[in-house]
Amino acid sequence: MIPTKAVITAASPTEYHLPLQTLVDSEGVPKTALAIILDDLFASGIESAAVIIHPGTREAYLQAAGEHAERLTLIEQSDPRGYGHAVWSAHKFTGDDPFVLLLGDHLYLSAGESSCVRQMLEVAATHDGCISAVNPTHESQLRYYGTVAATRVPASHSLFVVHDVVEKPTPTLAEQELIVPGLRAGNYLCFFGMHSLTAGVMERLEEEVSLLGGGEKLGLSPTLAFMARSEKYLAAELAGERFNVGERYGLLRAQLSLALAGPHRDEVLTDIIEITAHSRPGCQSS
């Protein structure tokens, strides 16, 4: 079933400001990161979205959403109890429906005609279970991502059947348990920050939330690992790039990529050359 709802998580006490950052989109129009995400979602066929926000930021998020504000449901996560808890916070919004899950601090740029979200929905049109977008990632970056153990779907270059999910594995663990046949040595399938999830995910999160003790936090990866053992769960390698605007220079990389993907590419390239020519070499650290 193709999801028509989306959930965007943006409640981190230290990173909730990131979706509110202003960039210039590929057409040269200033927009917040949130508005760019919503443009992509609604253009791909999503009808409504919930954003999990930090308490006290409601007005800022409504303003950042721009013309999409009326299609949003804003849900405060009053107690920051982990990513899985943040996703569960939207359970009344999603109900018994499947939903797309996105990170509010990630932007995506497709390498083809279809956006990354639309590519995900095209896979969902032929699969009733969970789907996670993945990207081959070098082992030096494993500490940042959830990683899947999977096998390639026969006759497909981009789909994999997920057997397990491990959050931020060590290279040693990955080498022992997460090697995917066909990937370059030292590379593993890591989450892209985009999922199409079933109502079963919310049901499992509900069970796990009910068992949380005081001060405990709930991640999402254990629930996804459970789903991999319970139903056919696919990973899809999408044609595109992700940009974590919270990383060092992440916002800059996202902005440059958006600018170079639009009609003002030549102008931007000229500016980059001029800036490079007139910049002074930075101090070299010892």
C-alpha positions in Angstrom: 0.0 0.0 0.0 1.3 3.4 -0.9 1.5 5.7 2.1 -0.3 9.1 2.0 1.0 10.2 5.4 4.4 11.3 6.5 6.1 11.8 9.9 9.1 14.1 10.2 11.1 14.0 13.4 12.6 17.3 14.6 12.3 17.3 18.4 16.0 16.9 19.4 16.8 19.5 22.2 20.1 20.3 20.5 19.1 20.1 16.8 15.4 21.2 16.6 16.6 24.5 15.0 18.1 22.8 11.9 14.8 22.4 9.9 14.3 26.1 10.5 17.5 27.1 8.6 17.0 29.0 5.4 18.6 27.9 2.1 18.0 28.7 -1.5 16.3 25.9 -3.4 17.2 24.6 -6.8 15.0 27.3 -8.5 16.7 30.1 -6.6 13.9 30.7 -4.1 14.8 31.2 -0.4 13.1 28.5 1.7 13.6 26.8 5.1 14.9 23.2 5.1 11.5 22.2 6.4 9.7 23.8 3.5 12.1 22.1 1.0 11.3 18.7 2.7 7.6 19.4 2.5 7.8 20.5 -1.2 9.3 17.2 -2.0 6.8 15.2 0.1 3.6 16.8 -1.2 4.8 16.8 -4.8 5.4 13.1 -4.5 1.8 12.3 -3.5 1.9 12.5 0.3 -1.3 14.2 1.5 -0.5 15.2 5.1 2.4 15.3 7.4 3.1 15.3 11.2 6.2 17.0 12.5 7.5 15.9 15.9 8.7 19.2 17.5 10.5 20.4 20.6 8.2 22.1 23.1 7.8 25.9 22.5 8.7 25.8 18.8 5.2 25.5 17.4 4.9 29.1 15.9 8.5 28.9 14.5 7.6 25.6 12.7 4.3 26.9 11.3 6.1 30.0 9.9 8.9 27.8 8.5 6.4 25.5 6.7 5.1 28.5 4.7 2.3 27.6 2.3 2.3 24.0 3.7 1.3 25.0 7.2 -2.3 24.0 6.8 -1.4 20.4 5.9 0.7 19.9 9.0 0.0 18.3 12.4 2.6 19.5 14.9 3.2 17.2 17.9 5.3 18.1 20.8 7.7 15.5 22.3 7.7 16.9 25.8 10.1 14.3 27.1 13.1 13.5 24.9 13.1 9.7 25.3 14.8 8.7 22.0 14.1 8.4 18.3 11.8 5.5 18.6 9.7 7.4 21.2 9.6 10.4 18.9 8.2 8.3 16.1 5.7 6.7 18.5 4.5 10.2 19.4 2.8 10.3 16.0 0.8 7.1 16.6 -2.6 8.9 16.8 -1.8 10.7 13.5 -0.8 7.6 11.6 -3.5 5.4 13.1 -3.7 2.1 11.2 -2.1 3.6 8.0 1.4 3.1 6.6 3.6 6.2 6.7 6.8 7.7 5.3 9.3 8.6 8.0 11.9 11.3 7.5 14.5 13.1 9.5 14.0 16.9 9.8 17.7 17.6 9.5 18.2 15.7 6.2 17.7 17.0 2.7 17.7 14.9 -0.4 18.7 15.4 -4.0 17.7 12.9 -6.6 20.0 11.8 -9.3 17.1 11.2 -11.7 13.7 12.5 -12.8 11.9 11.1 -9.7 12.6 12.5 -6.3 13.9 10.2 -3.6 10.5 10.2 -1.9 8.8 9.3 -5.1 11.3 6.5 -5.7 10.5 5.1 -2.3 6.8 5.3 -3.0 7.2 3.4 -6.3 8.8 0.6 -4.3 5.9 0.8 -1.8 3.4 0.4 -4.6 4.6 -3.2 -5.1 5.3 -4.2 -1.4 3.1 -4.2 1.6 5.8 -4.4 4.3 8.4 -2.0 5.6 11.0 -0.4 3.3 14.1 1.5 4.3 16.2 3.6 2.0 19.9 2.6 2.2 23.2 3.8 0.9 26.5 1.8 0.6 28.6 3.4 3.3 32.3 2.9 4.1 33.0 1.2 7.4 34.7 4.4 8.8 31.2 6.0 8.9 29.3 3.1 10.6 29.3 4.9 13.9 26.8 7.4 12.5 24.2 5.1 11.1 21.9 2.1 11.5 23.1 -0.7 9.3 21.3 -3.7 7.8 22.1 -7.3 7.1 20.5 -8.1 3.8 20.6 -10.2 0.6 19.9 -8.8 -2.9 16.5 -9.4 -4.4 17.1 -11.6 -7.5 17.2 -9.7 -10.8 17.2 -6.3 -9.0 20.2 -3.9 -8.7 18.6 -1.8 -6.0 16.4 -3.9 -3.7 17.5 -6.1 -0.8 15.7 -8.3 1.7 16.5 -7.2 5.2 17.3 -9.9 7.8 18.6 -7.7 10.7 19.2 -4.1 11.8 22.0 -3.0 14.0 22.4 0.6 15.3 25.8 2.1 14.8 27.8 -1.2 14.7 31.5 -1.5 15.1 33.5 -2.4 11.9 34.3 -5.8 13.6 30.6 -6.6 14.2 29.8 -5.4 10.7 32.4 -7.7 9.2 31.1 -10.6 11.1 27.3 -10.1 10.6 26.5 -7.4 8.2 28.3 -8.1 4.9 26.0 -7.8 1.9 27.1 -9.9 -1.1 27.9 -7.7 -4.1 29.0 -4.6 -2.2 32.5 -3.3 -2.5 34.8 -4.5 0.3 34.6 -2.4 3.5 31.1 -1.0 2.5 27.8 -1.8 4.2 24.2 -0.8 3.7 23.4 2.0 6.0 20.2 3.9 6.5 19.5 6.9 4.2 17.2 8.6 6.7 14.0 7.7 4.9 11.6 4.8 5.5 8.2 3.6 4.5 6.7 1.9 7.5 3.6 -0.1 8.4 1.1 0.2 11.2 2.9 -2.8 12.7 5.9 -0.6 13.6 3.6 1.7 15.7 2.1 -1.4 17.4 5.6 -2.6 18.3 6.7 0.8 19.5 3.6 1.0 21.6 4.6 -2.2 23.4 8.2 -1.0 23.9 7.1 2.4 25.2 4.9 0.7 27.8 7.9 -1.1 29.1 10.2 1.9 29.4 11.6 2.6 32.8 12.4 6.0 34.2 15.1 7.7 32.3 15.3 5.0 29.6 15.3 5.9 25.9 13.9 4.0 23.0 15.6 3.8 19.7 14.0 2.8 16.4 16.5 0.1 15.2 15.4 -2.6 17.7 11.8 -2.2 16.4 13.0 -2.4 12.8 15.1 -5.5 13.6 11.9 -7.1 15.1 10.0 -6.2 11.9 12.8 -7.9 9.8 12.1 -11.1 11.7 8.3 -10.8 11.5 7.6 -9.9 7.8 9.3 -9.3 4.5 11.2 -6.1 4.9 13.0 -4.4 2.0 15.9 -2.1 1.7 16.0 0.2 -1.4 19.1 1.9 -2.7 17.8 5.1 -4.1 19.3 7.2 -6.9 20.2 10.3 -5.0 22.2 11.9 -2.2 21.4 12.7 1.4 22.7 15.8 3.2 22.7 15.9 7.0 22.6 19.7 7.6 23.7 19.1 11.2 27.1 17.8 10.2 30.1 20.2 9.9 29.6 21.9 6.6 26.5 19.9 6.0 24.4 22.9 5.4 27.0 24.2 3.0 27.1 21.0 1.1 23.4 20.9 0.8 23.2 24.4 -0.4 25.9 24.0 -3.1 24.3 20.8 -4.3 20.8 22.4 -4.6 22.3 25.4 -6.4 24.3 23.2 -8.9 21.2 21.1 -9.6 19.2 24.1 -10.8 19.1 26.5 -13.8 21.7 28.8 -12.2 24.4 26.2 -12.2 26.8 28.2 -14.4 26.4 31.3 -12.3 27.1 29.3 -9.1 30.2 27.6 -10.7 31.6 31.0 -11.7 31.1 32.2 -8.1 32.8 29.2 -6.7 35.8 29.6 -9.0 36.1 33.3 -8.0 35.8 32.6 -4.3 38.4 29.8 -4.6 40.8 32.0 -6.5 40.7 34.8 -4.0 40.6 32.8 -0.8 43.6 32.4 1.4 44.8 28.9 2.4 43.6 28.0 5.9 46.0 27.5 8.7 47.3 23.9 8.8 46.7 22.1 12.0 49.6 20.1 13.4 
